[in-house]
């Protein structure tokens, strides 16, 4: 009997010690992971709603634009047009696609996780946001603009709001050197510059047949001349 009472006393002491001990708080979920998962779910819901009766026109437009502009060997034509008179003040070819100067190879900001932050009634996890260093080792942003590479390998860049940027897949010729997009270009007196278009097709063919070619490499002059004249 005494031995039984002793065992009950020992068990009672152990239970009391466990009850009064410090219980480790449950692990907090990763806030960043929660945000990413929530954004993913919302994106999927929005996509499903938009495509409820078939792919949306917007989705088709974006897919077609990516398909057309993501061709390294494509040759297009860029026009800088005066916003006041409609006069073409610059016309140039580009190989590939024009790119915004605001694009960068890495995210513009970075986040640092800070654990055990006093949130008032509890401790929580927070993320501090910092401006990230660009790929060239600098901070800050530049004046918005676009740049591109021409068929002779030069990089051309334009910035500011001096003109309206018009990018076309074919080299149209406009009457009096003025752009008038209120009329279908196929109905205007001057249609497509056949010489420039022939050169563009010759360049695309050369790029397809030259595996070592890369953006910024000049197209041989004889390729352009063989298509009907120098560019």
Helices and strands as residue ranges (DSSP letters): H 2-20, H 31-50, H 57-69, E 75-81, E 88-95, E 99-100, E 109-118, E 123-131, E 145-149, E 155-159, E 164-168, G 175-177, G 185-187, H 194-208, H 221-226
